[in-house]
Amino acid sequence: MIRSLDRRLGSIERAQPATLPLSLRRWLGEPLTNEQHQVAETEVKAASGFVGPPDYRRMDTDMLDWLSMRGDHHAS
């Protein structure tokens, strides 16, 4: 399973290079600077003011699958 996940992650990184929001990078466990943590907190506060589901339109199926696997891991 880990090998499969590594392949998916590699293909996602090669297919659509993008910068994830700092709040998502923090949730994934990426080390951030103090300034980046403050920006991430601002993003979380801004997002919590919206009603409705998050906008995943820019993410393809592989990216969504990978995020759902990470979410399951963090939820357990």
A tleap script that builds the chain and sets N, CA, C and O, in Angstrom:
source leaprc.protein.ff14SB
mol = sequence {
  NMET ILE ARG SER LEU ASP ARG ARG LEU GLY
  SER ILE GLU ARG ALA GLN PRO ALA THR LEU
  PRO LEU SER LEU ARG ARG TRP LEU GLY GLU
  PRO LEU THR ASN GLU GLN HIE GLN VAL ALA
  GLU THR GLU VAL LYS ALA ALA SER GLY PHE
  VAL GLY PRO PRO ASP TYR ARG ARG MET ASP
  THR ASP MET LEU ASP TRP LEU SER MET ARG
  GLY ASP HIE HIE ALA CSER
}
set mol.1.N position { 0.816 -1.190 0.000 }
set mol.1.CA position { 0.000 0.000 0.000 }
set mol.1.C position { 0.866 1.262 0.000 }
set mol.1.O position { 0.555 2.225 -0.701 }
set mol.2.N position { 1.939 1.263 0.774 }
set mol.2.CA position { 2.795 2.451 0.826 }
set mol.2.C position { 3.435 2.694 -0.537 }
set mol.2.O position { 3.553 3.837 -0.978 }
set mol.3.N position { 3.841 1.625 -1.195 }
set mol.3.CA position { 4.445 1.780 -2.516 }
set mol.3.C position { 3.431 2.386 -3.490 }
set mol.3.O position { 3.773 3.251 -4.297 }
set mol.4.N position { 2.193 1.928 -3.405 }
set mol.4.CA position { 1.129 2.465 -4.259 }
set mol.4.C position { 0.899 3.946 -3.962 }
set mol.4.O position { 0.737 4.755 -4.876 }
set mol.5.N position { 0.886 4.285 -2.686 }
set mol.5.CA position { 0.706 5.680 -2.290 }
set mol.5.C position { 1.863 6.538 -2.786 }
set mol.5.O position { 1.648 7.656 -3.255 }
set mol.6.N position { 3.085 6.026 -2.687 }
set mol.6.CA position { 4.245 6.770 -3.182 }
set mol.6.C position { 4.138 7.017 -4.687 }
set mol.6.O position { 4.474 8.096 -5.174 }
set mol.7.N position { 3.666 6.002 -5.417 }
set mol.7.CA position { 3.501 6.171 -6.870 }
set mol.7.C position { 2.442 7.221 -7.169 }
set mol.7.O position { 2.622 8.058 -8.054 }
set mol.8.N position { 1.344 7.175 -6.433 }
set mol.8.CA position { 0.287 8.173 -6.652 }
set mol.8.C position { 0.789 9.573 -6.353 }
set mol.8.O position { 0.570 10.502 -7.130 }
set mol.9.N position { 1.456 9.715 -5.233 }
set mol.9.CA position { 1.968 11.023 -4.852 }
set mol.9.C position { 2.951 11.529 -5.900 }
set mol.9.O position { 2.912 12.699 -6.281 }
set mol.10.N position { 3.818 10.659 -6.360 }
set mol.10.CA position { 4.779 11.051 -7.400 }
set mol.10.C position { 4.086 11.485 -8.673 }
set mol.10.O position { 4.478 12.479 -9.284 }
set mol.11.N position { 3.054 10.751 -9.085 }
set mol.11.CA position { 2.342 11.122 -10.312 }
set mol.11.C position { 1.582 12.427 -10.135 }
set mol.11.O position { 1.489 13.218 -11.074 }
set mol.12.N position { 1.043 12.660 -8.956 }
set mol.12.CA position { 0.350 13.928 -8.696 }
set mol.12.C position { 1.336 15.082 -8.759 }
set mol.12.O position { 1.046 16.114 -9.365 }
set mol.13.N position { 2.484 14.919 -8.146 }
set mol.13.CA position { 3.475 15.994 -8.140 }
set mol.13.C position { 3.974 16.300 -9.548 }
set mol.13.O position { 4.217 17.460 -9.881 }
set mol.14.N position { 4.127 15.272 -10.373 }
set mol.14.CA position { 4.599 15.498 -11.737 }
set mol.14.C position { 3.496 16.049 -12.629 }
set mol.14.O position { 3.769 16.858 -13.516 }
set mol.15.N position { 2.259 15.628 -12.411 }
set mol.15.CA position { 1.162 15.985 -13.302 }
set mol.15.C position { 0.737 17.446 -13.158 }
set mol.15.O position { 0.571 18.139 -14.162 }
set mol.16.N position { 0.564 17.908 -11.957 }
set mol.16.CA position { 0.085 19.258 -11.746 }
set mol.16.C position { 0.839 19.919 -10.603 }
set mol.16.O position { 0.366 19.937 -9.467 }
set mol.17.N position { 2.019 20.464 -10.908 }
set mol.17.CA position { 2.725 21.142 -9.824 }
set mol.17.C position { 1.879 22.317 -9.330 }
set mol.17.O position { 1.445 23.158 -10.117 }
set mol.18.N position { 1.656 22.358 -8.044 }
set mol.18.CA position { 0.837 23.412 -7.458 }
set mol.18.C position { 1.299 23.648 -6.027 }
set mol.18.O position { 1.917 22.786 -5.403 }
set mol.19.N position { 0.991 24.813 -5.536 }
set mol.19.CA position { 1.291 25.134 -4.154 }
set mol.19.C position { 0.019 24.962 -3.349 }
set mol.19.O position { -0.986 25.620 -3.618 }
set mol.20.N position { 0.058 24.087 -2.372 }
set mol.20.CA position { -1.093 23.881 -1.507 }
set mol.20.C position { -1.197 25.035 -0.517 }
set mol.20.O position { -0.180 25.618 -0.141 }
set mol.21.N position { -2.401 25.370 -0.094 }
set mol.21.CA position { -2.551 26.412 0.930 }
set mol.21.C position { -1.788 26.017 2.202 }
set mol.21.O position { -1.663 24.833 2.514 }
set mol.22.N position { -1.291 26.999 2.916 }
set mol.22.CA position { -0.512 26.735 4.126 }
set mol.22.C position { -1.322 25.971 5.169 }
set mol.22.O position { -0.769 25.147 5.898 }
set mol.23.N position { -2.622 26.235 5.247 }
set mol.23.CA position { -3.441 25.513 6.226 }
set mol.23.C position { -3.476 24.019 5.907 }
set mol.23.O position { -3.441 23.192 6.818 }
set mol.24.N position { -3.544 23.672 4.636 }
set mol.24.CA position { -3.535 22.263 4.244 }
set mol.24.C position { -2.150 21.657 4.442 }
set mol.24.O position { -2.027 20.514 4.882 }
set mol.25.N position { -1.115 22.416 4.119 }
set mol.25.CA position { 0.251 21.918 4.328 }
set mol.25.C position { 0.507 21.658 5.814 }
set mol.25.O position { 1.176 20.687 6.168 }
set mol.26.N position { -0.022 22.521 6.680 }
set mol.26.CA position { 0.133 22.322 8.125 }
set mol.26.C position { -0.610 21.060 8.557 }
set mol.26.O position { -0.089 20.270 9.345 }
set mol.27.N position { -1.822 20.871 8.044 }
set mol.27.CA position { -2.626 19.694 8.391 }
set mol.27.C position { -1.926 18.408 7.954 }
set mol.27.O position { -2.043 17.377 8.617 }
set mol.28.N position { -1.203 18.469 6.844 }
set mol.28.CA position { -0.475 17.298 6.348 }
set mol.28.C position { 0.814 17.043 7.118 }
set mol.28.O position { 1.477 16.030 6.895 }
set mol.29.N position { 1.177 17.948 8.019 }
set mol.29.CA position { 2.342 17.733 8.862 }
set mol.29.C position { 3.621 18.379 8.373 }
set mol.29.O position { 4.696 18.100 8.904 }
set mol.30.N position { 3.525 19.233 7.374 }
set mol.30.CA position { 4.725 19.893 6.863 }
set mol.30.C position { 5.207 20.924 7.885 }
set mol.30.O position { 4.397 21.673 8.430 }
set mol.31.N position { 6.512 20.972 8.149 }
set mol.31.CA position { 7.016 21.966 9.102 }
set mol.31.C position { 6.895 23.377 8.507 }
set mol.31.O position { 7.288 23.621 7.366 }
set mol.32.N position { 6.353 24.280 9.293 }
set mol.32.CA position { 6.161 25.659 8.844 }
set mol.32.C position { 6.861 26.622 9.800 }
set mol.32.O position { 7.102 26.305 10.965 }
set mol.33.N position { 7.178 27.798 9.280 }
set mol.33.CA position { 7.746 28.845 10.128 }
set mol.33.C position { 6.618 29.473 10.944 }
set mol.33.O position { 5.442 29.231 10.675 }
set mol.34.N position { 6.979 30.274 11.935 }
set mol.34.CA position { 5.962 30.958 12.751 }
set mol.34.C position { 5.062 31.840 11.885 }
set mol.34.O position { 3.848 31.880 12.081 }
set mol.35.N position { 5.658 32.537 10.942 }
set mol.35.CA position { 4.887 33.407 10.051 }
set mol.35.C position { 3.914 32.578 9.202 }
set mol.35.O position { 2.765 32.972 9.002 }
set mol.36.N position { 4.381 31.439 8.712 }
set mol.36.CA position { 3.514 30.568 7.920 }
set mol.36.C position { 2.373 30.001 8.768 }
set mol.36.O position { 1.258 29.848 8.269 }
set mol.37.N position { 2.630 29.688 10.035 }
set mol.37.CA position { 1.574 29.217 10.932 }
set mol.37.C position { 0.500 30.300 11.109 }
set mol.37.O position { -0.691 29.992 11.150 }
set mol.38.N position { 0.918 31.551 11.210 }
set mol.38.CA position { -0.039 32.646 11.353 }
set mol.38.C position { -0.900 32.781 10.104 }
set mol.38.O position { -2.109 32.988 10.196 }
set mol.39.N position { -0.268 32.662 8.927 }
set mol.39.CA position { -1.024 32.725 7.672 }
set mol.39.C position { -1.989 31.546 7.588 }
set mol.39.O position { -3.136 31.710 7.171 }
set mol.40.N position { -1.527 30.354 7.985 }
set mol.40.CA position { -2.383 29.167 7.966 }
set mol.40.C position { -3.582 29.359 8.883 }
set mol.40.O position { -4.700 28.984 8.529 }
set mol.41.N position { -3.364 29.932 10.041 }
set mol.41.CA position { -4.464 30.177 10.977 }
set mol.41.C position { -5.466 31.165 10.388 }
set mol.41.O position { -6.674 31.006 10.562 }
set mol.42.N position { -4.968 32.181 9.696 }
set mol.42.CA position { -5.846 33.143 9.027 }
set mol.42.C position { -6.675 32.442 7.952 }
set mol.42.O position { -7.866 32.718 7.809 }
set mol.43.N position { -6.055 31.544 7.201 }
set mol.43.CA position { -6.782 30.784 6.175 }
set mol.43.C position { -7.885 29.932 6.801 }
set mol.43.O position { -8.995 29.861 6.274 }
set mol.44.N position { -7.575 29.290 7.924 }
set mol.44.CA position { -8.572 28.444 8.593 }
set mol.44.C position { -9.745 29.297 9.083 }
set mol.44.O position { -10.904 28.917 8.919 }
set mol.45.N position { -9.438 30.448 9.685 }
set mol.45.CA position { -10.506 31.333 10.173 }
set mol.45.C position { -11.366 31.842 9.023 }
set mol.45.O position { -12.589 31.913 9.143 }
set mol.46.N position { -10.730 32.197 7.908 }
set mol.46.CA position { -11.481 32.686 6.744 }
set mol.46.C position { -12.365 31.579 6.177 }
set mol.46.O position { -13.514 31.825 5.810 }
set mol.47.N position { -11.834 30.367 6.106 }
set mol.47.CA position { -12.604 29.245 5.558 }
set mol.47.C position { -13.773 28.871 6.454 }
set mol.47.O position { -14.818 28.441 5.964 }
set mol.48.N position { -13.608 29.031 7.768 }
set mol.48.CA position { -14.684 28.655 8.682 }
set mol.48.C position { -15.875 29.605 8.579 }
set mol.48.O position { -16.965 29.277 9.047 }
set mol.49.N position { -15.682 30.767 7.977 }
set mol.49.CA position { -16.770 31.710 7.797 }
set mol.49.C position { -17.668 31.385 6.619 }
set mol.49.O position { -18.759 31.941 6.494 }
set mol.50.N position { -17.213 30.483 5.748 }
set mol.50.CA position { -18.002 30.113 4.581 }
set mol.50.C position { -18.986 29.007 4.929 }
set mol.50.O position { -18.713 28.155 5.775 }
set mol.51.N position { -20.123 29.036 4.269 }
set mol.51.CA position { -21.116 27.978 4.438 }
set mol.51.C position { -21.040 27.097 3.200 }
set mol.51.O position { -21.051 27.596 2.074 }
set mol.52.N position { -20.964 25.805 3.407 }
set mol.52.CA position { -20.924 24.872 2.282 }
set mol.52.C position { -19.631 24.098 2.254 }
set mol.52.O position { -18.729 24.347 3.054 }
set mol.53.N position { -19.540 23.170 1.345 }
set mol.53.CA position { -18.361 22.313 1.271 }
set mol.53.C position { -17.160 23.050 0.678 }
set mol.53.O position { -17.329 24.064 0.001 }
set mol.54.N position { -15.948 22.546 0.928 }
set mol.54.CA position { -14.754 23.147 0.327 }
set mol.54.C position { -14.794 23.018 -1.201 }
set mol.54.O position { -15.463 22.133 -1.734 }
set mol.55.N position { -14.092 23.884 -1.884 }
set mol.55.CA position { -14.042 23.875 -3.344 }
set mol.55.C position { -12.861 23.031 -3.814 }
set mol.55.O position { -11.706 23.438 -3.688 }
set mol.56.N position { -13.159 21.862 -4.353 }
set mol.56.CA position { -12.115 20.961 -4.845 }
set mol.56.C position { -12.074 20.923 -6.372 }
set mol.56.O position { -11.532 19.977 -6.944 }
set mol.57.N position { -12.631 21.920 -7.036 }
set mol.57.CA position { -12.725 21.892 -8.501 }
set mol.57.C position { -11.367 21.836 -9.191 }
set mol.57.O position { -11.261 21.264 -10.276 }
set mol.58.N position { -10.337 22.406 -8.601 }
set mol.58.CA position { -9.022 22.410 -9.239 }
set mol.58.C position { -8.264 21.105 -9.028 }
set mol.58.O position { -7.197 20.911 -9.610 }
set mol.59.N position { -8.800 20.211 -8.204 }
set mol.59.CA position { -8.110 18.958 -7.912 }
set mol.59.C position { -8.638 17.839 -8.803 }
set mol.59.O position { -9.845 17.692 -8.993 }
set mol.60.N position { -7.715 17.062 -9.341 }
set mol.60.CA position { -8.147 15.923 -10.147 }
set mol.60.C position { -8.430 14.727 -9.234 }
set mol.60.O position { -8.253 14.809 -8.019 }
set mol.61.N position { -8.865 13.627 -9.827 }
set mol.61.CA position { -9.285 12.454 -9.058 }
set mol.61.C position { -8.152 11.895 -8.206 }
set mol.61.O position { -8.375 11.519 -7.055 }
set mol.62.N position { -6.939 11.835 -8.756 }
set mol.62.CA position { -5.803 11.309 -7.985 }
set mol.62.C position { -5.519 12.166 -6.752 }
set mol.62.O position { -5.224 11.637 -5.680 }
set mol.63.N position { -5.610 13.481 -6.904 }
set mol.63.CA position { -5.359 14.369 -5.769 }
set mol.63.C position { -6.422 14.169 -4.691 }
set mol.63.O position { -6.101 14.125 -3.504 }
set mol.64.N position { -7.683 14.049 -5.098 }
set mol.64.CA position { -8.763 13.853 -4.138 }
set mol.64.C position { -8.626 12.511 -3.424 }
set mol.64.O position { -8.862 12.420 -2.219 }
set mol.65.N position { -8.241 11.460 -4.172 }
set mol.65.CA position { -8.032 10.149 -3.548 }
set mol.65.C position { -6.926 10.223 -2.512 }
set mol.65.O position { -7.059 9.679 -1.415 }
set mol.66.N position { -5.832 10.897 -2.858 }
set mol.66.CA position { -4.704 11.003 -1.933 }
set mol.66.C position { -5.116 11.770 -0.676 }
set mol.66.O position { -4.775 11.368 0.436 }
set mol.67.N position { -5.852 12.875 -0.852 }
set mol.67.CA position { -6.304 13.644 0.307 }
set mol.67.C position { -7.242 12.831 1.193 }
set mol.67.O position { -7.181 12.930 2.418 }
set mol.68.N position { -8.106 12.031 0.581 }
set mol.68.CA position { -9.026 11.230 1.389 }
set mol.68.C position { -8.264 10.173 2.182 }
set mol.68.O position { -8.632 9.871 3.317 }
set mol.69.N position { -7.211 9.609 1.601 }
set mol.69.CA position { -6.395 8.649 2.340 }
set mol.69.C position { -5.688 9.321 3.518 }
set mol.69.O position { -5.612 8.753 4.607 }
set mol.70.N position { -5.176 10.519 3.298 }
set mol.70.CA position { -4.509 11.264 4.370 }
set mol.70.C position { -5.510 11.615 5.473 }
set mol.70.O position { -5.193 11.538 6.660 }
set mol.71.N position { -6.715 11.998 5.068 }
set mol.71.CA position { -7.744 12.345 6.037 }
set mol.71.C position { -8.125 11.155 6.902 }
set mol.71.O position { -8.309 11.287 8.112 }
set mol.72.N position { -8.244 9.976 6.263 }
set mol.72.CA position { -8.550 8.762 7.028 }
set mol.72.C position { -7.439 8.467 8.022 }
set mol.72.O position { -7.700 8.058 9.154 }
set mol.73.N position { -6.203 8.674 7.598 }
set mol.73.CA position { -5.050 8.423 8.475 }
set mol.73.C position { -5.086 9.364 9.681 }
set mol.73.O position { -4.873 8.932 10.814 }
set mol.74.N position { -5.357 10.660 9.435 }
set mol.74.CA position { -5.363 11.641 10.520 }
set mol.74.C position { -6.571 11.475 11.435 }
set mol.74.O position { -6.513 11.836 12.610 }
set mol.75.N position { -7.660 10.933 10.905 }
set mol.75.CA position { -8.873 10.781 11.704 }
set mol.75.C position { -8.764 9.607 12.671 }
set mol.75.O position { -9.480 9.565 13.672 }
set mol.76.N position { -7.880 8.655 12.385 }
set mol.76.CA position { -7.778 7.473 13.260 }
set mol.76.C position { -6.836 7.686 14.417 }
set mol.76.O position { -6.649 6.784 15.234 }
savepdb mol mol.pdb
quit
